[in-house]
Amino acid sequence: METQPQARRGSGQLTTSGWLRVLPLLLLLIAPVVTAQTTKPPGVQPRAGESNQSSLGRVEARTLYVAEARKPVRHLVFTPSTYTAAGQHRWPLIVGLHGTAGNPEQVMGFQRLKELAERYGYLVVCPYSSGVGDLHRRYVLQVLADTQGHYQVDPERIFLLGFSRGGAGVWSLGANHPELWAGLAPISPATGADPEPLERMRDLPIIVVMGDQDKAVSLTSVRCWVRRMDELDMVHQFVEIPGMEHNLSKVNFLPLVFEFFERQTRGRN
């Protein structure tokens, strides 16, 4: 298999020669994948006789009362099968934000999300929120605090991922609370024209995934933000997938995101 594009300072856009090296991988990502291509890390190795398609962990629905909304609001938490609250081990966490008219199931249902979280040993929490606006930002932080209070979360490895309007939430929460995150993953993000918020995120590693046929959000703005990441010498990776529209159901992009997250720890960059 070809080597996947690596994040590096000052070079987020793949060159033409880079695309020629990466194209076989992207074709593989877009095609259905039955087994993962990355071996499990220590502690998550398959047992003797276990198939590659190992049993997944479990998804739990939790409810928080949101005073500003005057009602309880549901969110989902995935725990890998190897998770235990005993001992000193802390688990990396992905906070996943949905798009317009979406819900926690939208993100939790991303292709291979639970499989990869199981393989790499990640907790995943999906609030009922895009993270856009003051009320939504506060709610996402409330869900994060609740998750940290009930699960063994590694505070140095909390990541934020969002799709579409949830990608705009990633930009917003990243800019307003950069101290919380070890890395960001805006996926097909709704993105404003002015990349000024990146000034407050310049120490955050960011992977951006976008389709070159996406008409729902501005590819021009996303490319502008990526150029600004280059200028700020940020750790980042930009994956522009040929033929991808604003529909992720047939696009297997998450292996790239997990591999990027695996290289990041808060405050290390």
C-alpha positions as CSV (number, residue, x, y, z in Angstrom):
1,M,0.0,0.0,0.0
2,E,1.2,3.5,-0.8
3,T,2.3,5.7,2.2
4,Q,-0.5,8.0,3.3
5,P,0.1,11.8,3.1
6,Q,1.9,13.0,6.2
7,A,1.1,16.2,8.1
8,R,4.0,18.6,8.3
9,R,4.5,22.3,9.0
10,G,3.9,24.6,6.1
11,S,2.8,22.0,3.6
12,G,-0.9,20.9,3.9
13,Q,-1.8,20.8,0.2
14,L,-0.7,17.7,-1.8
15,T,1.3,18.4,-4.9
16,T,0.6,16.9,-8.3
17,S,3.3,14.3,-7.7
18,G,1.9,13.7,-4.3
19,W,-1.5,13.0,-5.8
20,L,0.0,10.4,-8.1
21,R,1.4,8.6,-5.0
22,V,-1.8,9.0,-3.0
23,L,-4.4,8.3,-5.7
24,P,-4.3,4.5,-5.2
25,L,-5.0,5.0,-1.5
26,L,-7.9,7.3,-2.2
27,L,-9.4,4.8,-4.6
28,L,-9.1,2.3,-1.9
29,L,-10.7,4.6,0.7
30,I,-13.7,5.3,-1.6
31,A,-14.2,1.6,-2.3
32,P,-15.9,-0.6,0.4
33,V,-13.4,-1.9,2.9
34,V,-14.0,-5.2,4.8
35,T,-11.0,-5.3,7.0
36,A,-8.8,-2.6,8.5
37,Q,-5.4,-1.9,7.0
38,T,-3.8,-0.8,10.3
39,T,-2.8,-3.3,12.9
40,K,-4.2,-2.9,16.4
41,P,-2.0,-1.0,18.9
42,P,-0.7,-2.8,22.0
43,G,-3.5,-3.7,24.3
44,V,-6.0,-4.0,21.5
45,Q,-4.5,-7.1,19.7
46,P,-6.9,-9.8,18.5
47,R,-7.0,-12.9,20.7
48,A,-6.2,-16.3,19.3
49,G,-8.9,-17.4,16.9
50,E,-10.5,-13.9,16.7
51,S,-11.4,-12.7,13.3
52,N,-10.1,-9.4,11.9
53,Q,-13.7,-8.0,12.2
54,S,-13.6,-8.0,16.0
55,S,-16.6,-7.3,18.1
56,L,-17.2,-3.6,18.7
57,G,-17.7,-1.9,22.0
58,R,-21.1,-0.5,23.0
59,V,-23.0,2.8,22.4
60,E,-24.7,4.3,25.4
61,A,-27.3,7.0,25.3
62,R,-26.9,9.6,28.0
63,T,-29.1,12.6,28.9
64,L,-28.1,16.0,30.3
65,Y,-30.5,18.7,31.4
66,V,-29.6,21.9,29.6
67,A,-30.9,24.8,31.6
68,E,-30.8,27.3,28.7
69,A,-32.9,25.0,26.6
70,R,-35.1,24.1,29.5
71,K,-35.1,20.4,28.6
72,P,-33.0,17.3,28.8
73,V,-30.9,16.7,25.7
74,R,-29.6,13.3,24.6
75,H,-26.1,12.4,23.5
76,L,-24.3,9.2,22.6
77,V,-21.1,7.7,24.0
78,F,-19.1,4.8,22.4
79,T,-16.8,2.8,24.6
80,P,-14.4,0.2,23.1
81,S,-14.7,-3.4,24.3
82,T,-11.3,-3.1,26.0
83,Y,-12.4,-0.1,28.1
84,T,-12.2,-0.4,31.8
85,A,-12.6,2.2,34.6
86,A,-10.2,0.3,36.8
87,G,-6.5,1.2,36.9
88,Q,-4.6,4.3,35.8
89,H,-5.1,4.0,32.1
90,R,-6.7,7.0,30.4
91,W,-8.4,6.8,27.0
92,P,-8.3,9.3,24.1
93,L,-11.7,10.9,23.2
94,I,-13.2,12.1,20.0
95,V,-16.0,14.7,20.3
96,G,-18.2,14.4,17.1
97,L,-20.4,17.3,15.9
98,H,-23.2,16.7,13.4
99,G,-24.3,18.8,10.5
100,T,-27.5,20.9,9.8
101,A,-30.7,18.9,10.7
102,G,-28.4,16.1,11.9
103,N,-28.3,14.2,15.2
104,P,-25.8,12.2,17.3
105,E,-26.6,9.1,15.2
106,Q,-25.4,10.9,12.1
107,V,-21.9,11.1,13.4
108,M,-21.9,7.8,15.3
109,G,-23.0,6.2,12.0
110,F,-20.0,7.5,10.0
111,Q,-18.5,4.6,8.0
112,R,-16.1,2.6,10.2
113,L,-16.1,5.2,13.1
114,K,-16.9,2.6,15.7
115,E,-14.7,0.0,14.1
116,L,-11.7,2.3,14.1
117,A,-12.5,3.6,17.6
118,E,-12.5,0.0,18.8
119,R,-9.2,-0.8,16.9
120,Y,-7.3,2.2,18.3
121,G,-9.0,2.3,21.7
122,Y,-10.9,5.6,21.6
123,L,-13.9,6.8,23.4
124,V,-16.3,8.8,21.1
125,V,-19.0,11.2,22.3
126,C,-21.6,12.7,19.9
127,P,-23.6,15.6,21.3
128,Y,-26.9,16.7,19.8
129,S,-25.2,19.8,18.5
130,S,-23.3,21.4,15.6
131,G,-21.3,23.5,18.1
132,V,-22.3,26.7,16.3
133,G,-23.4,29.6,18.5
134,D,-22.9,30.4,22.2
135,L,-25.6,28.1,23.5
136,H,-24.3,25.2,21.4
137,R,-20.7,25.8,22.4
138,R,-21.6,25.8,26.1
139,Y,-23.7,22.6,25.6
140,V,-20.8,20.8,23.9
141,L,-18.5,21.8,26.8
142,Q,-21.1,20.5,29.2
143,V,-21.2,17.2,27.4
144,L,-17.4,17.1,27.4
145,A,-17.3,17.7,31.2
146,D,-19.9,15.0,31.8
147,T,-17.9,12.5,29.7
148,Q,-14.7,13.4,31.6
149,G,-16.6,12.9,34.9
150,H,-18.0,9.5,34.0
151,Y,-15.2,7.9,31.9
152,Q,-11.4,7.6,32.1
153,V,-10.5,10.3,29.6
154,D,-7.0,11.3,28.8
155,P,-7.1,15.1,29.0
156,E,-4.0,15.4,26.7
157,R,-5.8,13.5,23.9
158,I,-9.2,15.0,23.4
159,F,-10.0,15.6,19.7
160,L,-12.8,17.5,18.0
161,L,-14.4,16.3,14.7
162,G,-17.4,17.8,12.9
163,F,-19.2,17.5,9.5
164,S,-20.6,20.4,7.5
165,R,-22.1,22.8,10.0
166,G,-20.4,20.7,12.6
167,G,-17.2,21.6,10.8
168,A,-18.0,25.2,11.5
169,G,-18.5,24.2,15.1
170,V,-15.0,22.7,15.0
171,W,-13.6,26.1,13.8
172,S,-15.6,27.9,16.5
173,L,-14.7,25.7,19.5
174,G,-11.1,25.4,18.3
175,A,-10.8,29.2,18.2
176,N,-12.6,29.8,21.5
177,H,-11.1,27.0,23.5
178,P,-7.8,25.9,21.9
179,E,-6.5,24.8,25.2
180,L,-8.9,21.8,25.3
181,W,-8.0,20.0,22.1
182,A,-5.1,17.8,21.0
183,G,-6.3,18.1,17.3
184,L,-9.2,19.1,15.1
185,A,-10.8,17.4,12.1
186,P,-13.3,19.6,10.2
187,I,-14.9,17.4,7.5
188,S,-16.5,19.2,4.6
189,P,-16.7,22.2,6.9
190,A,-18.9,25.3,6.5
191,T,-16.1,27.8,6.4
192,G,-16.2,31.6,6.3
193,A,-14.1,33.7,3.9
194,D,-11.8,35.2,6.6
195,P,-9.3,32.7,8.1
196,E,-8.6,35.1,11.0
197,P,-9.8,32.5,13.6
198,L,-6.7,30.4,12.7
199,E,-4.6,32.9,14.6
200,R,-6.0,31.5,17.8
201,M,-5.6,27.9,16.6
202,R,-2.1,28.1,15.3
203,D,-0.7,25.6,17.8
204,L,-3.5,23.0,17.1
205,P,-2.9,20.2,14.6
206,I,-5.7,20.1,12.0
207,I,-6.7,17.7,9.4
208,V,-9.2,19.0,6.8
209,V,-11.1,16.5,4.5
210,M,-13.0,18.0,1.6
211,G,-14.4,16.8,-1.7
212,D,-13.6,18.7,-4.9
213,Q,-17.2,18.2,-6.0
214,D,-18.8,19.5,-2.8
215,K,-21.3,22.3,-3.7
216,A,-22.9,22.6,-0.3
217,V,-19.9,24.5,1.3
218,S,-17.2,26.7,-0.1
219,L,-14.2,24.8,-1.3
220,T,-12.6,28.2,-2.2
221,S,-12.9,29.3,1.5
222,V,-11.5,26.0,2.7
223,R,-8.5,26.3,0.4
224,C,-8.0,29.8,1.6
225,W,-7.9,28.6,5.2
226,V,-5.4,25.9,4.2
227,R,-3.1,28.4,2.6
228,R,-3.2,30.4,5.8
229,M,-2.2,27.3,7.8
230,D,0.8,27.1,5.5
231,E,1.7,30.7,6.2
232,L,1.3,30.2,10.0
233,D,3.5,27.1,9.8
234,M,0.8,25.0,11.4
235,V,0.9,21.2,11.7
236,H,-1.9,20.3,9.3
237,Q,-3.0,17.9,6.6
238,F,-5.4,18.7,3.7
239,V,-7.1,15.8,2.0
240,E,-9.1,16.9,-1.1
241,I,-10.8,13.9,-2.5
242,P,-11.5,13.8,-6.2
243,G,-15.2,13.2,-7.0
244,M,-16.4,13.5,-3.4
245,E,-19.6,15.5,-2.9
246,H,-21.3,16.6,0.3
247,N,-22.2,13.0,1.2
248,L,-19.9,10.9,3.2
249,S,-21.9,7.6,3.1
250,K,-19.7,6.1,0.4
251,V,-16.4,7.7,1.4
252,N,-14.1,5.9,3.8
253,F,-12.1,8.9,5.0
254,L,-11.8,8.1,8.7
255,P,-8.6,6.0,8.6
256,L,-6.8,9.1,7.6
257,V,-8.3,11.0,10.5
258,F,-7.4,8.4,13.1
259,E,-3.9,8.0,11.8
260,F,-3.5,11.8,12.1
261,F,-4.9,11.9,15.6
262,E,-2.6,9.0,16.6
263,R,0.4,11.3,16.1
264,Q,-1.0,14.2,18.2
265,T,-0.9,15.0,21.9
266,R,-2.1,18.3,23.4
267,G,0.7,20.9,23.8
268,R,3.3,18.8,22.0
269,N,3.4,20.8,18.8
